[in-house]
Amino acid sequence: MKQYLVLNDFIDRFTKEYYPKGSMYSTNDAERAEELQQKGFLGDEVKQPANRKGKGKNADEDRETE
């Protein structure tokens, strides 16, 4: 599911859900997201960082030690 930053407060006309400025809007409907972007309610898509479980210096952080 893609996420977009809300630039201006709005109430979704389909779900009647309120989205305040600064919150995130999630959808799989690219056309709806584009419509809301054109009207100035949404910013660009927010890319989520790749989930890299088990890699990096803190990979063993949750492992119990004796």
VMD Tcl script that draws the C-alpha trace (Angstrom):
set ca {
  {0.00 0.00 0.00}
  {1.38 3.41 -0.93}
  {1.51 6.27 1.56}
  {1.31 10.01 0.96}
  {1.91 13.00 3.22}
  {-1.23 15.08 3.80}
  {-0.51 18.72 2.87}
  {-3.92 20.17 3.76}
  {-6.72 18.93 6.05}
  {-9.50 17.06 4.27}
  {-12.32 14.56 4.77}
  {-12.28 11.69 2.29}
  {-15.55 11.80 0.40}
  {-15.73 8.00 0.11}
  {-14.73 6.88 3.61}
  {-15.73 10.09 5.48}
  {-12.41 9.79 7.35}
  {-10.69 13.01 8.46}
  {-7.02 13.49 7.50}
  {-5.24 16.37 9.28}
  {-2.26 18.17 7.77}
  {0.95 16.24 8.48}
  {-0.72 12.83 8.72}
  {-0.31 9.95 6.28}
  {-2.87 8.84 3.68}
  {-2.60 5.18 2.62}
  {-4.19 3.77 -0.53}
  {-3.81 1.26 -3.34}
  {-5.90 3.47 -5.65}
  {-3.36 5.39 -7.75}
  {-6.10 7.38 -9.53}
  {-7.57 8.59 -6.22}
  {-4.12 9.56 -4.93}
  {-3.42 11.49 -8.14}
  {-6.78 13.29 -7.86}
  {-6.02 14.33 -4.27}
  {-2.52 15.46 -5.30}
  {-3.92 17.61 -8.11}
  {-6.33 19.25 -5.67}
  {-3.46 20.05 -3.29}
  {-4.37 17.67 -0.47}
  {-1.53 15.15 -0.86}
  {2.20 15.40 -1.44}
  {4.37 12.89 -3.26}
  {4.45 9.24 -2.29}
  {6.53 8.53 0.81}
  {8.93 5.68 0.09}
  {9.22 3.13 2.89}
  {12.71 1.88 3.75}
  {13.44 -1.70 2.78}
  {12.96 -4.17 5.60}
  {16.33 -5.82 6.19}
  {15.77 -8.18 9.08}
  {18.85 -9.84 10.45}
  {21.39 -7.48 8.89}
  {23.40 -4.64 10.30}
  {25.20 -3.97 13.54}
  {22.04 -4.36 15.69}
  {20.89 -7.65 14.15}
  {21.34 -9.53 17.43}
  {19.73 -6.83 19.58}
  {16.65 -8.94 20.46}
  {18.56 -12.17 21.08}
  {18.85 -13.30 24.69}
  {22.32 -13.63 26.15}
  {23.56 -15.77 29.02}
}
mol new
graphics top color blue
foreach p $ca { graphics top sphere $p radius 0.5 }
foreach p [lrange $ca 0 end-1] q [lrange $ca 1 end] { graphics top cylinder $p $q radius 0.2 }
display resetview
